[in-house]
Structure formats: structure tokens, C-alpha cells
Amino acid sequence: MSNIKIAIVDDHKIVRDGIMSLIEEEPGYKIVCEAKNGIQILEECEKQEIDVIIMDITMPKMDGIEATETIKEKYPDIKILALSMLNEDQHIRNMIKAGASGYVLKSTGKKELIHALNTINEDQFYFSDEATQSILHELVKPEVSKSKHNQNVHITDRELEVLKLIVEEHTNQEIADELYISVRTVDAHRRNLLQKIGAKNTAGLVKYALKNNLFS
């Protein structure tokens, strides 16, 4: 049986080196490349055969969500395992929608990481206990009525950054440049904010931020 060809994508070299050290001595695996952002891994996909990509989410130039979407469109047979510090349901959902087959936290150990890689390589899904609990919590939590949503909306740190720049009247391109993400990702954050807050447009987002004193 041939080795599973692994690519590691993370903007921190120390993280890539750490993952590599966990995998490279494990029989049945071969690290074929590493990349520090979505653009680089797309270039690597064009050069060589890759079975599974271990993908970080928050990266400059092109984040893991956009990279996953693009890779799954162009190379549907490549499996994506999200490996992130983020245990927020929004990020987990976004990676699932983008086409990831699994999601584990960077706090995971070698045993779970190897198990996750084996599972998704066999066309199955794998989510760490923490990620599963986050997804279940999102599914079963009661729907918040619009009249009370201001007190109960959970906005991620990244969404707050985007919202702040929206309030300051920055364009999507300016927000993308400021936060080192793609315009497509800015659009996704804007849509998520509109949905969470129950607003119809940008004016509604600004009104929400002012009413709740989010930015002094």
C-alpha cells in the first residue's frame, strides 16, 4: 500500500515543523510539501499529487476557508483536515461548507491526529470532541427572537474586526487589505454578521454596533 501523501499549511513555521515531527516517522505517511498560506498550497497542488492537506484557517493572503473551497473545486479527491486554534462554531461550519472532511484543534495529540488523517483518507469525516460539541451546541440552542438578539448574539473576534471597519466606512477591498484576508472572506463575514444580527443591510450593522456600544 502506498504512503498517504500529506501537505501541511500553516503560516507559522514552528507549527509546520511540529506537525511534521509528529507525522514523518509514522509508517504509511509521506510529507510531500508545506505552505504558509492558501496561495502557496494551490501552487503545490498543481505541481504534485496530494492525498490529504492539513489546513490552518487564519492565514494571510488567502485563508484556509477560501483555499479549501478552491482546492475542492479544482481537486475534489484531495481531502482537507482543518487544524486550528479556533473552536468557534462559525469557523467549523465555514470549513465544513468549504469542503473540509475533518476539524481538530492544535491542542490535539499525535494519536488523534493520525486517527483523523486515516479516517478522512478513507472518505469518512472526523471531528474532535471539542468541535463536535461546538456543532451540537449550535444545533440545539434555542433560536433567539429578533427582539432580544442584541443581548445574545455571539460575534467572533474576526467578525468584530470586520464590523469595526464597516462602521468606519471602509470598503470590502480596504477591509481585506487591512486584515490580510480576501474580499471573498470579507463578504462571508459580512453575510454572517447580517444573519446573526438580523440586519438587512450595512446600515443595520452600523445601527447595531452603535446601539450596543461595541466600539468607543
Secondary structure as UniProt FT lines:
FT   STRAND          4..9
FT   HELIX           13..23
FT   TURN            24..25
FT   TURN            27..28
FT   STRAND          29..35
FT   HELIX           38..47
FT   STRAND          52..55
FT   HELIX           64..74
FT   TURN            76..77
FT   STRAND          79..84
FT   HELIX           89..98
FT   STRAND          102..105
FT   TURN            106..107
FT   HELIX           110..121
FT   TURN            122..123
FT   STRAND          126..127
FT   HELIX           129..140
FT   HELIX           146..148
FT   HELIX           149..152
FT   HELIX           157..167
FT   TURN            168..169
FT   HELIX           172..179
FT   HELIX           183..197
FT   HELIX           202..211
FT   TURN            212..213
//
